[in-house]
Amino acid sequence: MHTKRAALVSAILVGAEGVGIAALAGWMALSLLAGESAEISTALALVLMTAVAAVGVLAFAIAILRGQGWGRSGAIVVQLLILAVALGAATGVYAHPLGALALAVPAVVTLVVVFAAARAAAPSAE
């Protein structure tokens, strides 16, 4: 895969995840405002942490687009965390295999593309 194309596809996929996390933070904020939370301080902290995560993932996407290695490294960590959440969703008392699959498949695809972008960028770093 060509270096610029690999970086662009990686940035798009990671950016889409960042937008999805931001949408989740917005949905959580609306639920908080609607009074659907029993513990306001805990819910507010969760909304803020989710918003910070969205900003971080979007920063990784921008860094990948700019060819900075830390963006790819951060994106790899994010994909591994998503896979850990998917594994948790697939197992246990309240297992939801389809939900786990919906999390795992995009994470695996993104992980492969980010690795391809890192591999494509390696020769240009020499």
C-alpha positions as CSV (number, residue, x, y, z in Angstrom):
1,M,0.0,0.0,0.0
2,H,1.4,3.4,-0.9
3,T,2.5,5.5,2.0
4,K,0.1,8.5,1.5
5,R,-2.9,6.2,0.6
6,A,-2.3,4.1,3.7
7,A,-2.0,7.2,5.9
8,L,-5.2,8.6,4.4
9,V,-7.2,5.5,4.9
10,S,-5.9,5.1,8.5
11,A,-6.6,8.7,9.3
12,I,-10.2,8.3,7.9
13,L,-10.9,5.1,9.9
14,V,-9.4,6.5,13.2
15,G,-11.2,9.8,12.6
16,A,-14.5,8.0,12.1
17,E,-13.9,6.3,15.5
18,G,-13.2,9.7,17.1
19,V,-16.4,11.1,15.6
20,G,-18.3,8.0,17.0
21,I,-16.8,8.5,20.4
22,A,-17.8,12.2,20.3
23,A,-21.3,11.3,19.3
24,L,-21.4,8.9,22.3
25,A,-20.3,11.7,24.6
26,G,-23.0,13.9,23.2
27,W,-25.6,11.2,23.7
28,M,-24.4,10.7,27.2
29,A,-24.6,14.4,27.9
30,L,-28.2,14.6,26.6
31,S,-29.1,11.7,28.9
32,L,-27.5,13.5,31.8
33,L,-29.5,16.7,31.0
34,A,-32.7,14.7,30.7
35,G,-32.2,13.5,34.3
36,E,-31.6,9.8,33.4
37,S,-28.7,9.5,35.8
38,A,-28.9,8.5,39.5
39,E,-25.5,9.9,40.3
40,I,-24.8,13.2,38.7
41,S,-21.2,13.6,39.6
42,T,-20.3,10.1,38.3
43,A,-22.2,10.6,35.1
44,L,-20.6,14.0,34.5
45,A,-17.1,12.5,35.0
46,L,-17.9,9.8,32.5
47,V,-19.2,12.3,29.9
48,L,-16.0,14.4,30.4
49,M,-13.7,11.3,30.1
50,T,-15.5,10.2,27.0
51,A,-15.2,13.7,25.4
52,V,-11.4,13.7,26.3
53,A,-11.1,10.3,24.6
54,A,-12.8,11.6,21.5
55,V,-10.4,14.5,21.3
56,G,-7.5,12.1,21.8
57,V,-8.6,9.8,19.0
58,L,-9.2,12.7,16.7
59,A,-5.7,14.0,17.5
60,F,-4.3,10.5,16.5
61,A,-6.2,10.7,13.2
62,I,-4.7,14.2,12.5
63,A,-1.2,13.0,13.5
64,I,-1.5,10.0,11.2
65,L,-2.5,12.3,8.3
66,R,0.6,14.4,9.0
67,G,2.8,11.3,9.0
68,Q,3.7,11.4,12.7
69,G,4.4,8.1,14.3
70,W,2.8,8.8,17.6
71,G,-0.5,9.0,15.9
72,R,-0.2,5.5,14.6
73,S,1.0,4.2,18.0
74,G,-1.9,5.8,19.8
75,A,-4.3,4.4,17.2
76,I,-2.9,0.9,17.8
77,V,-3.5,1.3,21.5
78,V,-7.1,2.5,20.9
79,Q,-7.8,-0.5,18.7
80,L,-6.5,-2.9,21.3
81,L,-8.6,-1.2,24.0
82,I,-11.7,-1.6,21.7
83,L,-10.9,-5.3,21.2
84,A,-10.7,-5.7,25.0
85,V,-14.1,-4.1,25.4
86,A,-15.4,-6.4,22.6
87,L,-14.1,-9.4,24.4
88,G,-15.8,-8.3,27.6
89,A,-19.1,-7.7,25.7
90,A,-18.8,-11.3,24.3
91,T,-18.4,-13.0,27.6
92,G,-19.9,-13.0,31.0
93,V,-23.4,-13.1,32.4
94,Y,-24.7,-10.3,30.2
95,A,-22.9,-11.3,27.0
96,H,-23.9,-9.8,23.8
97,P,-22.0,-11.5,21.0
98,L,-23.4,-9.4,18.1
99,G,-22.5,-6.2,20.0
100,A,-19.0,-7.6,20.5
101,L,-18.8,-8.4,16.8
102,A,-19.9,-4.9,15.9
103,L,-17.0,-3.5,18.0
104,A,-14.4,-6.1,17.1
105,V,-14.7,-6.1,13.3
106,P,-14.0,-2.4,12.7
107,A,-11.2,-2.4,15.3
108,V,-9.5,-5.3,13.5
109,V,-9.9,-3.7,10.1
110,T,-8.5,-0.4,11.5
111,L,-5.7,-2.2,13.2
112,V,-4.6,-3.9,10.0
113,V,-4.8,-0.6,8.1
114,V,-2.8,1.3,10.7
115,F,-0.1,-1.5,10.7
116,A,0.0,-1.2,6.9
117,A,0.4,2.6,7.2
118,A,3.2,2.1,9.7
119,R,4.9,-0.4,7.4
120,A,4.5,1.9,4.4
121,A,6.0,4.8,6.4
122,A,9.1,2.8,7.6
123,P,11.2,3.0,4.4
124,S,10.6,6.8,4.2
125,A,11.9,7.2,7.7
126,E,15.4,5.9,6.7
